[in-house]
Amino acid sequence: MKAIRLILAGGCLLAASATSIAATEAEAMDIARKNGCLACHTLDKKLVGPAWKEVGRKYAGDATAAEQLAVKVKKGTKGVWGQIPMPPNATVKDADIKALVAFVLTLK
């Protein structure tokens, strides 16, 4: 019985820590503004790049999505969402990328 309670408590702690990593919408938009992300992305409609809600829907349920997307943001990518490539964002802090990716993955 104690083992089950410990497992459940551990699972709750993991879930709570995972959600606390994601930035709030205001924090995410501040990070995005500061790093120039809003020149190509919006929350709910395609601009140059995909809408973040569309990205969130595409990667929903994918346990490796956060890691994959962080690499794509940092190194850039092309051909995933159309012909226009996303340039690398090598100067953006890793913590900012992780916060934005975590936020985007909360969107549906």
URPE-V950891 format. One record per run of one state. SS is the DSSP state (a for helix, b for strand, c for the rest). FROM is the first residue (numbers start at 1). TO is the last residue. Records with the same first field share a line. If there is no record, write none. Layout:
SS=FROM-TO, FROM-TO
This chain:
c=1-1, 22-24, 36-36, 40-51, 59-64, 76-76, 78-85, 87-93, 105-108
a=2-21, 25-35, 37-39, 52-58, 65-75, 94-104
b=77-77, 86-86
